[in-house]
Amino acid sequence: MGQLLFYDKILSGNRNISCSTCHHPKHGGGDGLSLGIGEGGVGLGPKRSAGIGDSKILKRIPRNSSSLWNLGHESIKVVFHDGRLEISDIYENRFNSPAQEWLPDGLDTIIAAQALFPLVAQFEMAGNPKENEIAGAVHDRIDAAWPILAKRVRIIPEYGKMFVKAFSNIDSPEQVSIVDIANALGDFINFEWQSFDSPYDELVVNGINLSDGAERGRKIFFGRGECSSCHSGPLFTDQNFYALSLPAFGPGRTRLFDPIARDTGRMGESDKSEDAYRFKTPSLRNVTLTAPYGHNGAYPSLEGIVRHHLDPIGMSAKWTRDMANLPPAPWLEDIDFVVQSDQREINRQKQLIDINKIHLSDDDVSDIILFLESLTGKTAELGRLGIPDKVPSGLSID
C-alpha cells in the first residue's frame, strides 16, 4: 500500500504530483534539481519544467530534495535540512514537529511522521489557496487537510480493501485515517531505500579490500581530511547542524519577519541565534546517486562540494550561477539570486562557518571521491518493490 500511495497523485491537492515526483528512484531518491519544482510543474527530474499559464509554479521549493536512503535506520532521530521534525515528547505525541500538538497520535516512525508534511505544503503538494479543498483546509490549520486526504484514499475501493486486510485495527474502509496512510508510506520508504551492500560494507563486514585509490581516500576521510568529524557512524552523519556558507540563492525558507529571501537554516526552527545558517549533516550513503549537493543543491559534482568543505570562502568566490540546476522560470528570475545583492546578509553567512580550511592536494581530493564512490550500494539503483505499473486512483505515474 505504501508503494502505491507513494506513486499516487491522489495525495496532492490538485491530483497532479506524488511523493515520487521529487523522490524518484531514477534520480537516487531525489529529483536531480538544485531546488525542486513542486505543485504546478510538469515532467520528472532535471527535465521537469516550471509549468505554464495559470498552473505554473509560484515559487521554487526553497531547498534541495533530500534523498531517502536508510531513513528507517534506528539511529535516525531528526529529519529535514533544518531538523524541524525530531523524536521528542514535548507535545506528548512522540514528535517535535511543525504540527506541534496537532500532529495525530499513532505514527509508528519518524519517517511516517515526515511523510505527512509535504502533503500539506503549499508549493510541494497541497497547491495554492482557492485551488482545491486541501489548500483551503491547510490555510485554516495544518491538520485540517489530513482527514480530507484520508477520505480521498479510503473511498477508492481497492485501497479500502487493502487497508482492511493489512491493518488489524481497521474493520471497514471508513476507519482508515491519515495515520494509517502515513504508516503505510513510512513502511514503504523504510523498506525500499535500504542500502547496505556497498564495497565499504564488504570491507567492514567481510574484510574485502577497497581499491587502492578508495583505500587512500578512506584514510584521508577518517584522518587528516577531518571528514568523519561530522560524517560519522554507520550512515556517515552525526545528525548535527553546521554552517558551511554555501553560495546562497533561491526564495529562501523565509519567516514572516525575514527582510529578504534568505534561509537561516536550523535557526528557523530553534529561534536560537547560535543556530543561524546551520544545516543537518547529510548521510553519505549512495552519495554518488544524489547530485546536486548541499542543502540548496549549489554544487553539481562531488568534487565541488568536497572542495567547498576544504575552503568554503574560496570556493564560494569561484561559484557561478550556472552551477545551480534551476529549470527556467522567467517570472521567478528576479527572486532566484536576489539574496546575493544583500551584501550584509552574505557577510553574515561568511562570518558563521563551522569548518576550518584544510589543504589537500588534487590527488587527495580524487582519492576522497573514490572512497565516496565506495559507499554506493551494489543494488541501490535496482530498488526492491520498484515502480508500480498503475495505482488504484487511476491517475498517471511519474
C-alpha positions as CSV (number, residue, x, y, z in Angstrom):
1,M,0.0,0.0,0.0
2,G,2.8,2.4,0.8
3,Q,4.4,1.8,-2.6
4,L,1.1,2.6,-4.3
5,L,0.4,5.7,-2.2
6,F,4.0,6.9,-2.8
7,Y,3.4,7.0,-6.5
8,D,-0.2,8.0,-6.4
9,K,-1.1,11.7,-7.1
10,I,-4.3,11.3,-5.1
11,L,-2.5,12.7,-2.1
12,S,-1.8,16.1,-3.7
13,G,-4.3,18.9,-3.6
14,N,-4.7,19.2,-7.4
15,R,-4.0,15.4,-8.0
16,N,-1.0,16.3,-10.2
17,I,2.0,15.4,-8.1
18,S,3.1,12.5,-5.9
19,C,5.8,11.8,-3.4
20,S,7.8,10.1,-6.1
21,T,7.9,13.2,-8.3
22,C,10.5,14.7,-6.1
23,H,11.9,11.4,-4.6
24,H,12.3,9.2,-7.6
25,P,14.4,6.0,-7.9
26,K,15.6,7.1,-11.3
27,H,17.3,10.1,-9.5
28,G,18.6,8.4,-6.4
29,G,15.6,9.1,-4.3
30,G,15.7,12.8,-5.2
31,D,14.9,14.9,-8.3
32,G,18.3,15.9,-9.7
33,L,17.5,19.6,-9.3
34,S,19.1,22.2,-7.1
35,L,15.7,23.5,-5.9
36,G,12.7,21.4,-6.7
37,I,9.8,22.2,-8.9
38,G,6.7,21.2,-6.9
39,E,3.0,21.8,-7.5
40,G,2.3,23.1,-11.0
41,G,5.4,21.7,-12.6
42,V,5.5,19.3,-15.5
43,G,7.8,16.3,-16.1
44,L,10.3,14.4,-14.0
45,G,13.8,15.0,-12.7
46,P,16.2,17.5,-14.3
47,K,13.8,17.8,-17.2
48,R,10.9,18.9,-15.1
49,S,9.6,22.3,-16.2
50,A,8.0,25.1,-14.1
51,G,4.7,24.8,-15.9
52,I,2.7,27.3,-18.0
53,G,-0.3,29.5,-17.8
54,D,-2.4,29.5,-14.6
55,S,-0.9,26.2,-13.4
56,K,2.7,27.4,-13.5
57,I,4.6,27.3,-10.2
58,L,4.5,30.4,-8.0
59,K,7.7,29.5,-6.1
60,R,10.6,27.1,-6.3
61,I,11.0,24.7,-3.4
62,P,13.4,26.5,-1.1
63,R,15.7,23.5,-0.5
64,N,17.2,20.6,-2.3
65,S,15.1,17.4,-2.3
66,S,16.6,15.1,0.3
67,S,17.4,11.5,-0.5
68,L,15.6,8.8,1.3
69,W,18.4,6.3,1.9
70,N,18.3,4.4,5.2
71,L,15.8,6.7,6.8
72,G,14.5,3.7,8.6
73,H,17.8,3.1,10.4
74,E,17.4,3.0,14.2
75,S,19.9,5.9,14.6
76,I,17.7,8.4,12.8
77,K,16.3,10.9,15.4
78,V,15.9,14.1,13.4
79,V,14.9,14.8,9.8
80,F,14.7,17.7,7.3
81,H,17.6,20.0,6.5
82,D,16.7,22.2,9.5
83,G,15.7,19.4,11.8
84,R,12.1,20.7,12.2
85,L,10.9,17.1,12.9
86,E,12.6,15.1,15.7
87,I,11.7,12.5,18.2
88,S,10.5,14.2,21.3
89,D,7.6,14.1,23.7
90,I,7.4,17.9,24.0
91,Y,3.8,17.8,22.6
92,E,3.0,14.3,24.1
93,N,2.6,12.8,20.6
94,R,6.2,11.4,20.2
95,F,7.5,14.2,18.0
96,N,8.5,17.8,17.9
97,S,7.1,18.9,14.5
98,P,5.6,21.9,12.6
99,A,2.2,20.5,13.6
100,Q,3.0,20.8,17.3
101,E,0.1,19.4,19.4
102,W,-2.0,18.9,16.3
103,L,0.1,16.0,14.9
104,P,-2.1,12.9,15.2
105,D,-1.2,10.1,17.6
106,G,-0.3,6.6,16.4
107,L,2.5,7.3,14.0
108,D,4.9,4.3,14.0
109,T,8.2,6.0,13.0
110,I,9.7,9.4,12.4
111,I,9.5,8.7,8.6
112,A,5.8,8.1,8.9
113,A,5.5,11.5,10.5
114,Q,7.7,13.1,7.9
115,A,5.5,11.8,5.1
116,L,2.6,13.9,6.3
117,F,4.2,17.3,5.8
118,P,4.8,17.5,2.0
119,L,1.1,16.7,1.6
120,V,0.1,20.0,3.3
121,A,2.9,22.2,2.0
122,Q,1.5,24.8,-0.5
123,F,4.3,24.7,-3.0
124,E,5.1,21.0,-2.7
125,M,1.8,19.0,-2.9
126,A,-1.1,21.0,-1.5
127,G,-1.4,23.7,-4.1
128,N,-2.4,27.3,-3.7
129,P,-5.4,28.7,-1.7
130,K,-8.7,28.6,-3.5
131,E,-7.4,26.0,-6.0
132,N,-8.7,22.9,-4.0
133,E,-10.1,21.8,-0.7
134,I,-6.8,20.6,0.6
135,A,-5.1,24.0,0.2
136,G,-8.1,25.7,1.7
137,A,-8.1,23.5,4.7
138,V,-4.4,23.9,5.3
139,H,-5.0,27.7,5.3
140,D,-7.3,27.2,8.3
141,R,-4.9,24.9,10.3
142,I,-2.2,22.4,9.3
143,D,-4.1,19.3,10.5
144,A,-7.4,20.3,8.8
145,A,-6.4,18.8,5.4
146,W,-5.3,15.3,6.6
147,P,-8.9,13.9,7.2
148,I,-9.9,15.1,3.7
149,L,-6.9,13.3,2.1
150,A,-7.7,10.2,4.1
151,K,-11.3,10.2,2.8
152,R,-10.0,10.5,-0.8
153,V,-8.0,7.4,-0.3
154,R,-10.4,5.2,1.6
155,I,-13.3,5.7,-0.8
156,I,-11.3,4.1,-3.6
157,P,-12.5,0.5,-3.3
158,E,-9.1,-1.1,-3.9
159,Y,-7.4,1.0,-1.2
160,G,-10.2,0.4,1.2
161,K,-10.0,-3.4,0.9
162,M,-6.2,-3.3,1.2
163,F,-6.3,-1.4,4.4
164,V,-8.9,-3.7,6.0
165,K,-6.7,-6.7,5.0
166,A,-3.4,-5.2,6.2
167,F,-4.3,-3.4,9.5
168,S,-5.7,-5.3,12.5
169,N,-7.3,-2.1,13.8
170,I,-9.3,-1.5,10.7
171,D,-12.5,-3.4,10.1
172,S,-14.0,-1.2,7.4
173,P,-12.7,1.4,4.9
174,E,-14.5,4.1,6.9
175,Q,-11.9,3.7,9.7
176,V,-8.9,4.5,7.5
177,S,-7.2,7.6,8.8
178,I,-4.3,9.7,7.8
179,V,-2.2,7.9,10.5
180,D,-2.8,4.6,8.7
181,I,-1.8,6.2,5.4
182,A,1.3,7.7,6.9
183,N,2.4,4.5,8.5
184,A,2.0,2.7,5.2
185,L,4.1,5.3,3.4
186,G,6.7,5.2,6.2
187,D,6.9,1.4,5.9
188,F,7.5,1.6,2.2
189,I,10.1,4.3,2.4
190,N,11.9,2.4,5.2
191,F,11.9,-0.8,3.2
192,E,12.5,0.5,-0.4
193,W,15.5,2.7,0.3
194,Q,17.6,0.4,2.5
195,S,21.2,0.2,1.3
196,F,24.0,-1.7,3.0
197,D,25.8,-3.7,0.3
198,S,28.4,-1.2,-0.8
199,P,32.1,-2.1,-1.3
200,Y,32.7,-0.2,2.0
201,D,30.3,-2.6,3.7
202,E,32.2,-5.6,2.3
203,L,35.3,-4.1,3.8
204,V,33.8,-3.7,7.2
205,V,31.8,-7.0,7.3
206,N,34.0,-9.3,5.3
207,G,37.4,-7.7,5.1
208,I,37.3,-7.4,1.3
209,N,39.8,-4.6,0.4
210,L,38.8,-1.4,-1.4
211,S,40.6,-0.3,-4.5
212,D,44.0,1.3,-3.8
213,G,42.6,4.8,-4.5
214,A,39.5,4.3,-2.4
215,E,41.6,3.0,0.4
216,R,43.8,6.1,0.3
217,G,40.6,8.2,0.3
218,R,39.3,6.3,3.3
219,K,42.4,7.0,5.3
220,I,42.2,10.7,4.4
221,F,38.5,10.8,5.1
222,F,39.0,9.4,8.6
223,G,42.3,11.1,9.2
224,R,43.8,14.4,8.0
225,G,40.8,15.3,5.9
226,E,38.7,15.5,9.1
227,C,35.6,14.5,7.1
228,S,34.5,11.9,9.7
229,S,34.3,14.6,12.5
230,C,30.8,15.2,11.1
231,H,30.1,12.4,8.7
232,S,30.4,9.6,11.3
233,G,28.6,6.5,12.3
234,P,27.0,3.8,10.1
235,L,25.2,6.3,7.9
236,F,28.1,8.8,7.8
237,T,26.1,11.5,9.6
238,D,26.3,12.7,13.2
239,Q,22.8,14.3,12.7
240,N,24.1,17.6,14.0
241,F,23.9,21.0,12.3
242,Y,26.7,23.1,10.8
243,A,27.2,26.3,8.9
244,L,29.2,25.9,5.7
245,S,28.5,29.2,3.9
246,L,27.2,27.6,0.7
247,P,26.5,30.0,-2.1
248,A,23.1,31.5,-1.3
249,F,20.3,31.6,-3.9
250,G,16.6,30.8,-4.3
251,P,13.5,32.0,-2.5
252,G,14.8,31.0,0.9
253,R,12.8,29.4,3.6
254,T,11.7,32.7,5.0
255,R,9.8,33.5,8.2
256,L,7.2,36.3,8.4
257,F,9.8,38.8,9.7
258,D,12.7,38.0,7.4
259,P,13.6,41.1,5.4
260,I,14.9,39.2,2.3
261,A,14.7,35.9,0.6
262,R,17.1,34.0,2.8
263,D,17.5,30.7,4.6
264,T,18.7,30.8,8.2
265,G,18.7,27.0,8.5
266,R,18.3,25.5,12.0
267,M,17.6,28.9,13.5
268,G,14.3,29.0,11.7
269,E,13.3,26.0,13.8
270,S,15.0,26.7,17.1
271,D,14.8,30.5,17.2
272,K,18.4,30.5,18.6
273,S,20.9,32.9,17.1
274,E,23.7,30.4,17.5
275,D,21.9,28.1,15.1
276,A,22.0,30.6,12.2
277,Y,22.8,29.2,8.8
278,R,23.4,25.7,10.2
279,F,22.0,22.7,8.3
280,K,21.9,19.0,9.1
281,T,24.8,16.8,8.1
282,P,23.6,14.6,5.3
283,S,24.2,10.9,5.1
284,L,26.8,9.9,2.5
285,R,25.3,6.5,1.7
286,N,24.8,6.4,-2.1
287,V,26.0,10.0,-2.3
288,T,27.1,9.4,-5.9
289,L,23.5,9.0,-6.9
290,T,22.1,12.1,-5.2
291,A,23.6,15.1,-7.0
292,P,23.4,18.1,-6.8
293,Y,24.9,18.7,-3.4
294,G,24.3,20.9,-0.4
295,H,21.0,22.0,1.3
296,N,20.3,24.1,-1.8
297,G,22.0,21.9,-4.4
298,A,24.7,24.5,-5.0
299,Y,27.3,22.1,-6.4
300,P,26.6,19.8,-9.3
301,S,29.5,17.5,-8.6
302,L,31.0,15.6,-5.7
303,E,34.3,17.3,-6.4
304,G,32.7,20.7,-6.0
305,I,31.1,20.0,-2.6
306,V,34.3,18.3,-1.3
307,R,36.4,21.3,-2.3
308,H,33.9,23.6,-0.7
309,H,34.4,21.8,2.6
310,L,38.1,22.3,2.3
311,D,37.9,26.0,1.5
312,P,34.4,27.5,2.0
313,I,35.2,31.1,1.3
314,G,37.5,30.4,-1.6
315,M,35.0,28.1,-3.3
316,S,32.1,30.5,-2.8
317,A,34.1,33.2,-4.6
318,K,34.6,30.8,-7.6
319,W,31.0,29.7,-7.7
320,T,28.9,30.8,-10.7
321,R,25.1,30.9,-11.1
322,D,25.1,28.5,-13.9
323,M,26.2,25.8,-11.5
324,A,22.7,25.8,-10.0
325,N,20.3,23.5,-11.8
326,L,17.2,25.7,-11.9
327,P,14.7,25.0,-14.7
328,P,13.9,28.2,-16.5
329,A,11.1,30.3,-14.9
330,P,11.4,33.8,-16.2
331,W,8.7,35.1,-13.8
332,L,10.9,34.0,-10.9
333,E,14.3,35.2,-12.1
334,D,14.1,38.4,-10.0
335,I,14.0,36.3,-6.8
336,D,16.4,33.5,-7.8
337,F,19.5,35.4,-6.9
338,V,18.2,38.4,-5.1
339,V,19.9,37.4,-1.8
340,Q,23.3,37.9,-3.4
341,S,22.5,41.6,-3.8
342,D,22.3,42.0,0.0
343,Q,26.0,42.2,1.0
344,R,25.2,42.4,4.7
345,E,23.4,39.1,4.6
346,I,26.2,37.5,2.6
347,N,28.7,38.8,5.1
348,R,26.7,37.3,7.9
349,Q,26.8,33.9,6.3
350,K,30.5,34.2,5.6
351,Q,31.2,35.0,9.3
352,L,29.4,32.0,10.6
353,I,31.3,28.9,9.4
354,D,31.8,25.8,11.5
355,I,34.5,24.1,9.4
356,N,38.2,25.0,9.1
357,K,40.1,25.5,5.9
358,I,42.2,22.3,5.1
359,H,44.8,21.9,2.5
360,L,44.7,18.7,0.5
361,S,46.2,18.0,-2.9
362,D,44.3,17.4,-6.1
363,D,45.3,13.7,-5.8
364,D,43.9,13.7,-2.2
365,V,40.6,15.1,-3.4
366,S,40.4,12.5,-6.2
367,D,41.0,9.7,-3.6
368,I,38.3,11.0,-1.3
369,I,35.9,10.9,-4.2
370,L,36.9,7.3,-4.9
371,F,36.2,6.5,-1.3
372,L,32.8,8.2,-1.5
373,E,32.0,6.1,-4.6
374,S,32.7,3.0,-2.5
375,L,29.7,3.9,-0.3
376,T,27.3,3.2,-3.2
377,G,25.3,0.1,-2.8
378,K,25.6,-2.5,-5.5
379,T,21.8,-2.9,-5.7
380,A,20.9,0.7,-4.9
381,E,19.6,1.5,-8.3
382,L,17.6,-1.7,-8.6
383,G,15.1,-0.9,-5.8
384,R,13.1,-3.6,-4.0
385,L,9.4,-3.1,-4.9
386,G,10.2,-0.6,-7.7
387,I,7.7,1.5,-9.6
388,P,4.2,0.1,-9.9
389,D,2.5,-0.3,-13.3
390,K,-0.6,1.6,-12.1
391,V,-2.2,3.0,-8.9
392,P,-5.7,2.5,-7.6
393,S,-6.8,6.1,-8.3
394,G,-6.2,5.6,-12.0
395,L,-4.0,8.7,-12.1
396,S,-0.8,8.8,-14.1
397,I,2.5,7.7,-12.6
398,D,5.7,9.8,-12.9
